[in-house]
Structure formats: C-alpha cells, structure tokens
Amino acid sequence: MISDKLKQVIVKELGLEDWDLQDETVATEVPGWDSLSHVRVITAVEDAFAVRFRSLEVIKLKNVGELQRLVDKKVAAK
C-alpha cells in the first residue's frame, strides 16, 4: 500500500491538487507525469525520504507500488 507521504510528494511535485494513486498506478495514467517530470518526482522522493536510488533501480520500476517498496527497502537499510 502506498504511504500518504509518498502520495503527497508525487502529487505536490506534479502540481496536482489531489490524485488517487494506487499500487498499480503507472506514470502514463497521471496527468503531467512525463519523462522530464519523472526525474523531478524521483528526486523529490529521494529528498523526502533521505534515500538515494541507483539508475538501474529506477529504470526497473513499473508502477507506484514498486516505488513504495523500493523506498521502504532503502529506509529500512539505513
């Protein structure tokens, strides 16, 4: 399940007032989430959770649920 914090970071970075993100949500389903904003979203998530992702980790992500699991893994490893 996607945390409220992750939802808030993504929605804020994309300039959306509210968006119902689910585990299976993919970037193409969210208004304004294109390749350029994807970089901004990932950077904002890294800053918000004080983690860093490797490029290969980000490339492998298929949906928001996978991003949440990656964040959880990184936070737990700290």
C-alpha positions as CSV (number, residue, x, y, z in Angstrom):
1,M,0.0,0.0,0.0
2,I,1.2,3.5,-0.9
3,S,2.0,5.7,2.1
4,D,0.3,9.1,2.4
5,K,3.8,10.7,2.5
6,L,4.7,9.2,-0.9
7,K,1.3,10.2,-2.4
8,Q,1.8,13.8,-1.1
9,V,5.3,14.0,-2.6
10,I,4.2,12.8,-6.0
11,V,1.1,14.9,-6.2
12,K,2.9,18.0,-5.0
13,E,5.7,17.6,-7.5
14,L,3.3,17.1,-10.4
15,G,1.2,20.2,-9.3
16,L,-1.9,18.2,-8.8
17,E,-4.4,19.1,-6.1
18,D,-5.4,15.5,-5.5
19,W,-4.9,12.2,-7.3
20,D,-5.9,8.7,-6.2
21,L,-2.6,6.9,-6.6
22,Q,-2.8,3.1,-6.2
23,D,-0.1,0.4,-6.1
24,E,-0.8,-0.4,-9.8
25,T,-0.8,3.3,-11.0
26,V,1.7,3.9,-13.8
27,A,3.1,7.2,-14.8
28,T,1.2,7.4,-18.1
29,E,-2.1,7.4,-16.1
30,V,-1.2,10.5,-14.1
31,P,-1.6,14.0,-15.7
32,G,1.7,15.7,-16.2
33,W,3.8,12.7,-15.4
34,D,6.1,12.6,-18.4
35,S,9.8,11.7,-18.7
36,L,11.0,15.1,-17.5
37,S,8.7,15.3,-14.5
38,H,9.7,11.7,-13.7
39,V,13.2,12.9,-12.9
40,R,11.7,15.6,-10.6
41,V,9.4,13.1,-8.9
42,I,12.2,10.6,-8.2
43,T,14.5,13.4,-6.9
44,A,11.7,14.7,-4.7
45,V,11.1,11.2,-3.3
46,E,14.8,10.8,-2.6
47,D,14.8,14.1,-0.7
48,A,11.6,13.5,1.2
49,F,12.8,10.0,2.4
50,A,16.5,10.8,2.7
51,V,17.4,8.0,0.3
52,R,19.2,7.6,-3.0
53,F,18.3,5.4,-5.9
54,R,20.6,3.9,-8.4
55,S,19.6,4.5,-12.1
56,L,19.0,0.8,-12.7
57,E,16.6,0.6,-9.7
58,V,14.6,3.5,-11.1
59,I,14.5,2.1,-14.6
60,K,13.1,-1.2,-13.4
61,L,10.2,0.4,-11.6
62,K,6.8,-0.5,-13.3
63,N,4.4,1.3,-11.0
64,V,3.9,3.4,-7.9
65,G,3.7,0.3,-5.7
66,E,7.1,-0.8,-6.8
67,L,8.4,2.7,-6.0
68,Q,6.9,2.4,-2.5
69,R,8.6,-1.0,-1.9
70,L,11.9,0.5,-3.1
71,V,11.6,3.4,-0.7
72,D,10.7,1.0,2.1
73,K,13.7,-1.1,1.4
74,K,16.1,1.9,1.3
75,V,14.6,3.4,4.5
76,A,14.9,0.0,6.3
77,A,18.6,-0.3,5.2
78,K,19.6,3.0,6.9
